[in-house]
Amino acid sequence: MKRVLLLMIVCYSHFVFSQKDKTLFAYGGQVTKGFIKYTAELTNKKKPKICFLPTATGDSEYYINYWYELCSGLEVEPKVMKVWINSTTQKESFEEVLMSMDAIIVGGGNTLNMLAIWKAQEIDLALKKAYDKGIIIAGGSAGSLCWFKAGTTDSRPKELTIVKGLGFLDYSHCPHYHSEKTRRPLYHKNILEKKLANGYACDDKSGIVFLNGKLSKSVSLDSESFSYYVHQKNGKIIEEKLIPEILEE
């Protein structure tokens, strides 16, 4: 009996200590040098491998070149994972690529199309495995919206509409909070009408770090950009400004 009990304690201890914290960094706008540098710091690695996913812009060569330009001079090993590939040129699975990284950054663009491609290619499942493993997950615009339960997107014609995300974070989300004038009032309206859950909004140069699904800290590239917790109480919107740590651009 003592031996069985001891074995159970050892197994439980191994389970507890083998679990890694799940870190997700969501920011409101497009990828910047400052946000890449901060993502690298979150890995606690000397020269981390960071993979950029430009899916939302259709693997735009301009965006890919811009990524490498931004990474120039930083202590990172930059990678790119394209989805417009074929089996004769791509010898690693998407999962194998993602699971070998220290961090993954998702770019902006068309959220709806990006999610459709990810699901068709099972990249969504690979990203969840990477997240659960403790690989840092990050991104802005479409690259932030995708991790939440839902939010508003410009991915469809005519107007902003609601899109469901992957649900890694159990909140709604609004990127480009003050830079695009229709974002904030529509986000408030959708929360009041319970079309969206309470959630987090980010200005373009501000972001939020979530640790194991919960708010950890807010960061910003300047003193004029903020993130907010937006929720409704007694039929009114409450907008709580999160005081950020200012990052170096």
C-alpha positions, 0 to 999 in steps of 0.5 A: 500500500505504501509503495502504491501511495509513493508511486501516486505521489511521484506521478502527481509531482511529475505531472505538476512540475511538467506542466508549463505556463501558457503565455499569450501576448495579444496587441491591437495593431500590426507587428512591430520591432518593439513587439517582436523584441518583447515576444522574444523576452517572454521566451526567456531564451538567448536567441529564440526561434520565432515563427511568423504566420502571414496567413491572413494576408495570403502569405504576402511576400511584402509582409514576409520581407517586412518581417525579416526587416523588422527582425534585423538587429534583434537577437532572434532566429526568424522563421516564416510558415507559409500555407500556400505550399505543396508536398514536393517543397514542404517536407515538414508538417505544419505541426512539426514546424510550429512545435519546434519554435520558441514563439509564434507570431501571427500577422494581421489581415483577413481573420475569417479567411485565415481561420478557414485555412487553419481549420482546413489544414488543422493548423488550429489544432497544431497551434493549440498543441504549441500553446499547451506546450508553453510555446509563446503565442502572439499577434496583433489585429487578425493575429490577436482577434483569432485567439479569443472567443469572438470579436468584430472583423472587417473580413466581410464586405460592407461593414464590421461583423462578428467572427468566432475565434479559436477560444484560447482566451475566454473573452471577446476582443477588439483590436484597433480600438481607437485608430478606427472610429467604428470599432469602439462604439460597435464593441460597446453595442455588441457587449450591451446586446450580449452578442459578445462576452465581456472582453479586452480591447487594445489600441494599435500600440498596446497589448496584453499578456495573458498567463494561463488564460488570465490577465497578467500585464499590459504593455505599450510602445508609448504613453498614449496607447492603452488596453482596456477591460470592457464589460457591462454592469446594470446595462452600462458599459464599464471601460477599465484602462489598464496601466501599461509597462512602456516598452522600447520600440 
